[in-house]
């Protein structure tokens, strides 16, 4: 046995091991920055998760499911979604979309919205297909399109800065209609829409959605609509579902997330809603990949939605209370960042706020001819030297556009007041050091 192991025939494999579809997508912003935050940060406003508890009613539902008499909740449930959950999701989204939804064919439960996205790209995108992605974008869109063999086509939101000295708003970042129209071609299979948008917090207006919808209908293109922040909309803005616009139900997959809806990101319960002619292909990917999602988490989320269906639009609804609380946290962080010389872009929705760091160039000077965008170096310097973690905005751009958007960083304000106060203390101390030096 020993002689065989040391034999010259026992050489290392020389054939390529990595599948071609993984080329160029091995690096991941979250792996790098989560490690940095864990090592150095006193306050982590980087990753998008709340550090406050999920609502009592949801945790109680989970505890009841876990400790109750129904031992089948510890076993497999229906592969495409626990029956009580798909039933209530069909009722809830049927009400929002103004149509009758079949829980068995118009809804599919996934392992978070992340797997829902993966199912969409794997189900619809072939070699050579183009997928339009609006920048800035949640970074996995690009990687998942490439893994499916598709070609991402990027269209940036263009900043139209206010001239009156007002703070910038996420509404100031807009699509250029002619530029968007130019991205559609006979090779375009789908467009990815994320409203409210991560990282900017932009809530797309009805006019913007109609522009996208008209182009989708004209070119017979699918829309993958990532709506995980649908309840987190501020200042009286309205989240409009593109599937409700004329001609769009038949070509849209809506993606949602219990993690963002109920502040329980670790449960990894997501869903897709759409016509059966689209969802049947997602089911094929789902049954041949993860197959099944945690039964108890689905049961608890089903109970959460049953509660919210009864309280819909009422003051006690979590979907009314949560955005009100988060809007206060947003305003507090805006004020805090502004007071130290950062220029926040006030988000209309989501957990996130992007700030311009141009005034801080003296703290972290630019390095000429560096391959690394400035905001990456700034965010790394800030977490190592100040203990405050944030994410560079250029991580949400394609390689071609990274350096044009490298003086912004993204903060998450879905945090306990004590966490935001600790962040403010760091910023105020930093400001004092700047003024005294």
Order of alpha helices (4+ residues) and beta strands (2+ residues): alpha-alpha-beta-alpha-alpha-beta-alpha-beta-alpha-beta-beta-beta-beta-alpha-beta-alpha-beta-beta-alpha-beta-alpha-alpha-alpha-beta-beta-alpha-beta-beta-beta-alpha
